[in-house]
């Protein structure tokens, strides 16, 4: 006996829905993953991201494709991930710039906390306080004295407004009470050129940016910005040891997914990213660049993000903050 018309309609609806249900339940990952790097290709961050991507692909069994979307201090790439589908196929390779940029620009098209699911932080490294030889300072105390001896004070360069170099310099100015002028550049490379030429005085530089320039003594390495001394420069004091209290700044790298990404996918990504960061060549690269490898659960990474944002918003909201 043939089924009735209503019954046939129900049967057809079930058959039509079956492929959709099967597709929805397909195991993750079943296609390539895109890892957006919010900076131009060829830089240090891009290189670390590519090593992470290759290692993740080996572990997940799917390609992990790098998509460089530089511009606006990393905000263009971050916004692309914030607006992406929360399905685990579009990720952000984030750095400390996510927090520093958000601290100085409240009008970003995304919320750095609400629009992302933290996946994993892979490492932290200090900045290096370096000075042009023309300043004549070989210690933090001498740098402070040089700044106070000049009516116009000193200037400090950065990779751009909202960069960690910028806000670290602002924190130093606030804690020491010195007169210092911010000179932003479009990236760390041109800032380094001007520092080497003596046209700017001070730079809070990342280790890979400045490391090769320390060997020929064209710059003075005065301090590290982290709470403890760097294994690469054990003879160099921290800023806190040099008399600038409670100065603890580090740059970091990590991976974020869009908000509302399923917890099972976030956990799987966390394992893949952490394992990739603990393996070569990423582990060796981080150590070579003075960073400490970090292995955090997603929730712990979220706690760190909130601390970072609170720290830099406090700096950005204090009197005298320079945006130029």
N, C-alpha and C positions, 0 to 999 in steps of 0.2 A: 504494500500500500504506500502510495506517495505521501510524503509529509504535506501538511496543510501549508497555505501561503505564508501565514505568520511564522510557522516553524522553519520554512525554507529561508525566510529572511534572517532569522536568528542564526541559522547554520552558515549562511553566506557571510554574515557579519563576523562570526567567530573565525571563519577561514581567512577573511581579509585581515583580521587583526593579528593572526598567528605570526606572520613574518615580522610585524612591528615588535611584538613581544619578544621574539627570538633575538632581534637586533638589539633591543634595549638591554637584554641580559647577556650580550656578548661579553666575554671576559676582557678586562682591561689589562694592558693596552692591546688593541687589535689593529692599530694603525700608527703612523709616525707621530711623534710628539715634537712640538715646536718650543724651543727655549729662546725667549726673547732677551737679547742683551741690549740694554738701553744706552749703549755707547757705540762709537764707530769701531769698525773692524781693525784689528792689528794692535790694539793696546793691551796692557797687562790684564785687565779684567776680561777682555775678549778671549785671550789665550787660556786663562783658567777655565772659563766657561766651555771652551771647545774641548779641553781635556775631560772635564766633567761629563759633557754630552756624550763623548765617545765611550767612556766607561759605563755610563748609564745605559746606553744602547746595548752594550754587551750583556748587561744584567737583566734588562727588561725584554730583550728579544725584538725590539722595534727600533727603527732609526730615531735619533734625537737630533733635530735639525736646528742649527743656530740661525736666528733672524736678528740682524743688527738694526736697531731703530734708535739712532742717536738723536740728540736735540733736546733743548729746554732743560738741561741739567739732568737728563734721565727721565723726565716726566712723560715724554711721548711714548717711550717703550712701556713704562709702568702703566700708563692709561690704557694702552692696548690690551694688557693682561687683565686689568681691573674690569674691562668691559667684555672680556671673552667668556665663552661658555664655560661653566664650572664642571668640566668633564675630565680634567686631567690631561688634556692634550695641548694646552697652551700655558706655559710657565714663564716666570720672570727670574732672570739671574740678577739678583738685587745686591746693592752695596750700601754702605753707610750713607751714601748720597740720597737714598730714598728718605731717610729721616731728616738730614740736614736741609735738603731742598724743601721738604714739607714744612719745616720749622720757620723758614723765612718767607714762604709763599702760601698764605692761607686760601688763595683762590685756585689752587690746583683742581683739575676736573675729577679728582678721585680722593678718597680718604685713605691715608696710608695704613690705617688700622682696620677699618670696617670693610674695605673692598678687597682684602686679600686673606687667604688662608696660609699661615706660615707652614712651610714644609721642613726646611733644615737650614741651619747655619753651619758653614763648613770651616770657618777660620776667622781669627782676629789678629791684627798686627798694629804696632804703634806707628805714629808719625815721628819724623825726625825734625827737630828744630835746628835749622842750618842758617848761617849768616854769610853774607858776602865778605870777602877778605877786606874790602874797603872799610867795613865797619870797625875792624880792628878788635873784635871781641873773640875771646877764646873760652869764655864761660858765660853762664846765664847772668852772673853778677856783673861781669864786664859789659854785657849787652844792655842790662838795665842802666848802668852808669852812662853808657854811650847815648842812650835814648834821652836821659835826663840832661845831658850836657848840650843837646841840640835844641834850640828854641822850637823847631818844627817837629822834633821827635824823630822816629823812624817810620819807614813804611814796610808793609809786608804784602807779598804777592799770593795769589791763589789761582786755582784752575777755573775760577768763575764764581759769581755770586751764588751762595747757597751750597758751595762745595764744602767738604770737611776741612780743607786747608783754610778756607775763609773763616768758618766758625771756630776752629781751633785758635786762629789768630785773634779773633774777637774775645774768646775766653781768656787768652793770655793778657790782652789789653785790659780787660775788666779786672782780673785778679791782681795785676801789678799796678794799675792806675797810671800806666804810661800813655803818652801821646803817640798814637800810631795810626797811620793812614793805610787803608786797604786799597790794593791795586789789583783788580781782577783781570785775568787773561782768559782766552778761549782754549783752556786745556793746560795741563801741567807742563807740556813741552815748551811752549813759548814763555811760560813763567820761569822755567829753569834757565832758558837762554838769557833772559834779562837779569836774573840773579847772578849768573856766571860773569856777565858783563859789568856787574856792579851798579846797574841802573835801578835795582831794587835792593833792599837791605836784608830782609828776612823771609824765610819760607818754612811753613810747616808741611813738609813733603812726605809722601809715602816712600817706603824703602825702595821699591823698584824704580821709582822716578829718579831718585837722587844717588843711589848706591854707587854707580859707576863714576860719579863725579867727585867722590870723596877721596879717591886714591891719589889724585894729583895735587891735593891740598889747595885746590882753587876755592874751596868753601870751608867754613869752620863748622864742625858738628858740635853742638852745644848741649843737647839733651834729647831724651826720648820722652814721649808724651804718655806712655802707659804707666800703670801703677807699679810695675816691676821692671827691672832692667831687661834689655833685649839680649838674647843669647848671641846675636850677631855682633853686638857692641857692648860687651860686658863692662868695659871701662868707662862707659858714658853714663852719667847720672840721669835719673828721672827728673822731671821738672819739680816734683814734690821734694826730692832730695836736694835740689838746687835752690829751694826756698820759695817755690810757688805752691802753696798748700792745696790739697784736694784736686790736683790736676791729673785726671785719668781719662785719656782720649785714645781711642783705637779705631781703625777702619776695619770693616768686616765684609764678608761675602756670604750670600745665602740664596736660597731658592724659595719663591712664593708662587702660590696658585691663586686663581680667582676665588673670592669668597663663596661659600656654600659648595665647594668641591667636596664630594662625599668623603667621610672620614677614612673609609677603607682604602680609597685611592691615595689620600694624603699620607696614610701610614706606609703604603707600598712605596710611594715616592721618597718618603723619609729614609727608608732602608736603602733604596737604590742610591740616593744622593750621598748619604753618609758613608756607604761602602765605597762609592766612587772616590770620595774625598780622602778616604783612608788608604787608598791604593796609589801606586805610582802611575803616572808621573805627578798627580796632583799633590800628594803628600810631600814629595821632595820639593816641588815648586813653592809651596807655602812656607816650608822651613827655610828655603833659600831666600825668600823675601821677608824673613823675619817674623812670620806669622805663626801663631800657635794653632794647630788643628783643633777644631771644636766638633763635638758630636752631641747635638741636642735633639730632644723630642719636639714635635711641632708645638706643643703647649709651652715648653720652656723657651723656644724661639720667640713665641708671641710675647712672653714676659719681657724678653730682652728688647724687642722692638718698642714696646711701650716705655721702657726705661730710656731708650735712646731718644725717642721723640720728646719725652718730658725734659731730658737734659738739654737738648738743642733749642727747644722752645723757650726755656728759661734764659739761655744765652741771647737768643734773638729778640726777646722782649725787654732786655735791659737797656737803659739809656745809652745813647751814643752808637748804637748798632749802625754799621755803615753798609748801605746797598748802593753801589755805583758801578 
